[in-house]
Amino acid sequence: METFDHVIVGGGVVGASIAYHLACKGAGKILLLERNDLASAASSRAAGLVLQSSTKFSKTPLAKLTVDTIPALEEELGESVGYHQVGSLRIATSEGRATELDAMAHDASKWDIPVHWPNTTEVGNMVPWLDTSTVHKTVFLPTDGYIDPYLLTMFYIRAARARGVVVRPRTDVRDVLVSKQEVSGVMTDTGQIACGTVIDACGAWAAVFSERVGFPLPMAPVRSHYWITEPSETYGGDHPVTILPDVAAYTRPEVGGLILGVQESRSVTFDARELPDDPAVFSPTKGEEHWDVLIDAYEGLAQFFPTIKSAQFSSYICGLSSYTPDGEIILGPVPGVSGFYAAAGACGSGITLSAGMGDVITDLILGLQPAFDVGPFRPDRFGRIDPFCEPFRARCAAARASKSR
Ligand SMILES: Cc1cc2nc3c(=O)[nH]c(=O)nc-3n(C[C@H](O)[C@H](O)[C@H](O)COP(=O)(O)OP(=O)(O)OC[C@H]3O[C@@H](n4cnc5c(N)ncnc54)[C@H](O)[C@@H]3O)c2cc1C
């Protein structure tokens, strides 16, 4: 039988980053298993925003680590991943929201993330299509930006492989083998593999996978989506990412046009047990209903985006993000079975947090002290719950609705 020290299940950005970080710390023989193609689920559908600051301060150092890791990956592979470090502008229209920006900026500064306060004229110059007449205060983080999420995942994979990690797509992990309350291996569709550690990086399916060791993770798959305009003279140009928390929306440049993301007040959620194994055969949006969501958002958006009704939206991308009720990620050992770890529930920020999640879980597995406080991320912080029932999923959708990026 094949034997590895660590088996990572899930070949999205989180699993890929864990493989890379374990290899960087010389953790022994590492195997990554993915049942479909690598990065074929959420990690290829993301808008790719890399935002280091949010109202969840626990995540800031993890996000900063991703910005710091990108150049290291590029150096290892001798190639650019194409990180568009255009910065992010976060806009407040009220005193309450301005107070939130102050707190976020203070937290970012603590981690040496550069912060600027542009005036309204400067904001107008940075984003010419934006109506700044109701802007009260704006913070600019110049080292934020956006990245191709598929490419970033493949950079982690390539760098991990170069360091000896074995990566096997098209391998379904069907069970976790446990002996005397300790992980002893996994059962795949091609046979048994012995290992001492299993890391659940199964994205939207992570609670279904962890249920095999008797502890379904406290998270739910929630629909996330965005629209893309045709290339246009109005929206083209490498503007900063623009965060509009007052209308729960964001924009970023996309090949001469614009991506527009809108958080719904009640996002659609799913019972993870009913999702097909292959995300290619599943869409969280049925038919053309998403145009109604966009039209419902027009009124609020027009405050910043006066030309929205004439914008030519030509594409729509949707997928599943995994949310927890408190908006914090899930990272750490799962109770009940020694050697089983979870890295999931990224709350719509798995690209941004990828290096931080990989680094922290590596430290926890190797018995090292993580550089950051991981208390808020504990998988058992809600006790034993049923993550598949409607009331729990509604709490996860509410966390998404109230997310202030
Ligand atoms: C529309 C949209 C926009 C987003 N925008 C952003 C953004 O701008 N910035 C940001 O930071 N984040 C964003 N996100 C969130 C981000 O995409 C996710 O947080 C991130 O991709 C999660 O990565 P993952 O590796 O955990 O999951 P995934 O990429 O979903 O990977 C999990 C993998 O596990 C595999 N798997 C599951 N079960 C098994 C099994 N039993 N055996 C083998 N393999 C298994 C699956 O096939 C899948 O490939 C967005 C998400 C969506 C949907």
The ligand as a Gaussian input file, in Angstrom:
#p B3LYP/6-31G(d) Opt

LIG

0 1
 C      -18.542000      33.923000      -7.945000
 C      -17.472000      33.892000      -6.884000
 C      -16.645000      35.008000      -6.690000
 C      -15.630000      34.963000      -5.731000
 N      -14.786000      36.030000      -5.631000
 C      -13.744000      35.970000      -4.756000
 C      -12.804000      37.021000      -4.702000
 O      -12.895000      37.999000      -5.439000
 N      -11.767000      36.915000      -3.815000
 C      -11.637000      35.837000      -2.987000
 O      -10.697000      35.810000      -2.188000
 N      -12.514000      34.816000      -3.030000
 C      -13.561000      34.862000      -3.891000
 N      -14.446000      33.830000      -3.946000
 C      -14.315000      32.718000      -2.996000
 C      -13.242000      31.752000      -3.452000
 O      -13.471000      31.358000      -4.793000
 C      -13.261000      30.532000      -2.546000
 O      -13.195000      30.943000      -1.185000
 C      -12.072000      29.612000      -2.820000
 O      -11.974000      29.318000      -4.189000
 C      -12.239000      28.332000      -2.019000
 O      -11.208000      27.461000      -2.387000
 P      -11.252000      25.950000      -1.944000
 O       -9.989000      25.335000      -2.389000
 O      -11.624000      25.894000      -0.502000
 O      -12.537000      25.332000      -2.709000
 P      -12.733000      24.827000      -4.207000
 O      -12.024000      25.666000      -5.178000
 O      -14.210000      24.678000      -4.389000
 O      -12.031000      23.408000      -4.203000
 C      -12.504000      22.322000      -3.444000
 C      -12.185000      21.068000      -4.250000
 O      -12.392000      19.910000      -3.451000
 C      -12.745000      18.862000      -4.324000
 N      -13.356000      17.769000      -3.553000
 C      -14.481000      17.827000      -2.789000
 N      -14.719000      16.623000      -2.244000
 C      -13.741000      15.788000      -2.662000
 C      -13.454000      14.405000      -2.431000
 N      -14.238000      13.642000      -1.652000
 N      -12.365000      13.853000      -3.048000
 C      -11.558000      14.613000      -3.827000
 N      -11.782000      15.932000      -4.083000
 C      -12.864000      16.510000      -3.496000
 C      -13.728000      19.530000      -5.270000
 O      -13.873000      18.795000      -6.469000
 C      -13.085000      20.899000      -5.474000
 O      -12.292000      20.962000      -6.641000
 C      -15.477000      33.822000      -4.909000
 C      -16.301000      32.708000      -5.081000
 C      -17.286000      32.736000      -6.064000
 C      -18.155000      31.525000      -6.257000

